[in-house]
Amino acid sequence: MEKYIGIMSGTSLDGIDAVLVATDGERVTLLARTSSAFEPTLRRRLLELAGGGAVTAREWGELDAELGQAYAAVTMQLLHESGHSAGQIRAIGCHGQTVWHQPAGPLPFSLQLGDSNRLAADTGIIAINDFRRKDMVLGGQGAPLVPAFHQRVLGGVNHVRILVNIGGIANITVLAPDQPVLGFDVGPGNMLMDIWTRRHLGQPYDKDAAFGLQGKVDATLLASLMAEPWLALPAPKSTGRELFSEGWLDARLPDDLHPADVQATLAEFTVTAIANEVDKWPAGELLVCGGGGHNPLLMRRLAAQLPGWRVDTSNSAGVDMDAMEAMAFAWLAHQTMHGMAGNLPDVTGARRPAILGAIHLPG
């Protein structure tokens, strides 16, 4: 078993997660995890950039370098907390911070910031990043990539098991007996709720759904949100802040709704977009991972909309819901280092399996 570090900072920009795992490619054991909040100014600049804000080449380069430093710092924090040295780690798999994801059009691409040359040099560990673009060159969406990991650690059951990761965006992985693994983005996860919470409470997210639980779902607003054409597109598909932005939300909001009712409706929008896809399968087990697993309103409404399903978090199946995505990129680093494919063409739509990622040596 080799040891790998996985680093993930997702669409919500709520912080950087880092994990240490031991894996042989088949088995993956979580040894340690840590997290670090974004420096507030860095977070604000990244949100502006991901929202389409103008940026100079100098600012772009500085953000890339600053993120590389932040990823190196959380790596050293993880090594210190777990009692490991750099020499014990085979490689780091670092997703990077997505600032633009464009899977459609004549020149599809996905862009993540975070200088992995700096990450490798500052930690003394091989760093692997840029996991998405090879898949896109081969005609895929470049996302989601985590279903291959879900299959590895949570597959092999004799019933339908669906994983839903509720980060900034919500995506599902379908693990069904005797069928290829499927997975795709289904719509916003926490992203729109976080935007609304920042605007009205000045807080980064709706802790324990305290804001949303005060409100009532507005059927007219929910119908307007659900009318988004992207939701009806067939898989494979992926999306991000480029579509479900603050401007997208503002264009659909009436003037007279109480803020808590808007928050409750945004939560219902997330749940309905998920449930509509899950309900296409025979009832089984729905396991939630990501930050949305801590939102009691989302969990309650998923159970209500999917009464035939057992709704729980991935913790119940033995995989930490808060570590899942970072663990996936540690495992993807293993795949890269061993010359093994990291994508699933049935999920992303790529023409073939491919070895993903760019390797950066520390020396």
BELGI-V244262 format. One record per residue. RES is the residue in one letter. OMEGA is omega in whole degrees, -180 to 180 (none if undefined). Layout:
BEGIN
res->{RES:RES}
omega->{OMEGA:OMEGA}
END
This chain:
BEGIN
res->{M:E:K:Y:I:G:I:M:S:G:T:S:L:D:G:I:D:A:V:L:V:A:T:D:G:E:R:V:T:L:L:A:R:T:S:S:A:F:E:P:T:L:R:R:R:L:L:E:L:A:G:G:G:A:V:T:A:R:E:W:G:E:L:D:A:E:L:G:Q:A:Y:A:A:V:T:M:Q:L:L:H:E:S:G:H:S:A:G:Q:I:R:A:I:G:C:H:G:Q:T:V:W:H:Q:P:A:G:P:L:P:F:S:L:Q:L:G:D:S:N:R:L:A:A:D:T:G:I:I:A:I:N:D:F:R:R:K:D:M:V:L:G:G:Q:G:A:P:L:V:P:A:F:H:Q:R:V:L:G:G:V:N:H:V:R:I:L:V:N:I:G:G:I:A:N:I:T:V:L:A:P:D:Q:P:V:L:G:F:D:V:G:P:G:N:M:L:M:D:I:W:T:R:R:H:L:G:Q:P:Y:D:K:D:A:A:F:G:L:Q:G:K:V:D:A:T:L:L:A:S:L:M:A:E:P:W:L:A:L:P:A:P:K:S:T:G:R:E:L:F:S:E:G:W:L:D:A:R:L:P:D:D:L:H:P:A:D:V:Q:A:T:L:A:E:F:T:V:T:A:I:A:N:E:V:D:K:W:P:A:G:E:L:L:V:C:G:G:G:G:H:N:P:L:L:M:R:R:L:A:A:Q:L:P:G:W:R:V:D:T:S:N:S:A:G:V:D:M:D:A:M:E:A:M:A:F:A:W:L:A:H:Q:T:M:H:G:M:A:G:N:L:P:D:V:T:G:A:R:R:P:A:I:L:G:A:I:H:L:P:G}
omega->{177:-180:-180:173:174:-180:-178:167:-167:-175:-179:-178:-179:178:-179:176:177:-180:171:-179:168:-177:169:-178:178:178:179:-178:177:-180:-178:176:176:178:-179:178:173:169:-170:-179:177:180:180:-180:179:177:178:-180:-180:177:178:-180:180:-179:177:177:178:180:179:-179:179:177:179:-180:-179:177:176:177:-180:179:177:-179:-179:175:179:175:180:179:-180:-177:-176:179:180:174:179:-178:179:-175:-180:-179:174:170:-175:-179:-173:-178:-180:176:173:180:-174:-175:-177:177:-175:-179:-180:177:173:-172:176:176:180:-172:-179:168:178:179:180:-178:-176:-177:-175:-178:174:180:-179:177:176:-176:-167:-166:178:178:-178:176:-180:175:-179:179:-174:-177:-13:178:-175:180:178:177:176:179:-177:-171:-175:178:176:177:-176:176:177:176:178:174:172:175:179:171:173:173:176:174:-178:170:-180:176:-177:-178:173:178:177:175:175:178:180:173:-180:180:179:171:179:-167:-177:176:179:178:-177:179:177:-177:-171:-180:-176:180:-175:180:-176:-175:180:179:-177:179:-177:-179:177:-172:177:-179:175:-174:-179:178:180:179:179:179:-178:179:178:-176:-179:-177:-177:-180:176:173:3:178:178:-177:-179:-178:179:178:-173:-174:175:177:177:-180:-177:-179:-176:-175:169:-175:-166:-179:173:-178:180:177:175:-179:178:-180:177:175:179:176:177:-177:-176:178:177:-174:179:178:-179:-175:176:-177:174:-175:-180:-173:176:-179:-177:171:-175:-176:-180:178:178:-177:-175:179:177:-178:180:-177:174:178:-179:-179:-179:-171:-180:-175:169:-177:-179:174:180:175:-178:178:173:178:-177:-176:-179:-178:-169:-174:177:175:-180:-178:168:179:177:175:175:-180:180:-177:-179:177:-177:-177:178:-178:173:-178:178:-180:-172:-176:178:-178:-178:172:-177:170:-174:169:175:-175:179:-179:-178:-176:none}
END
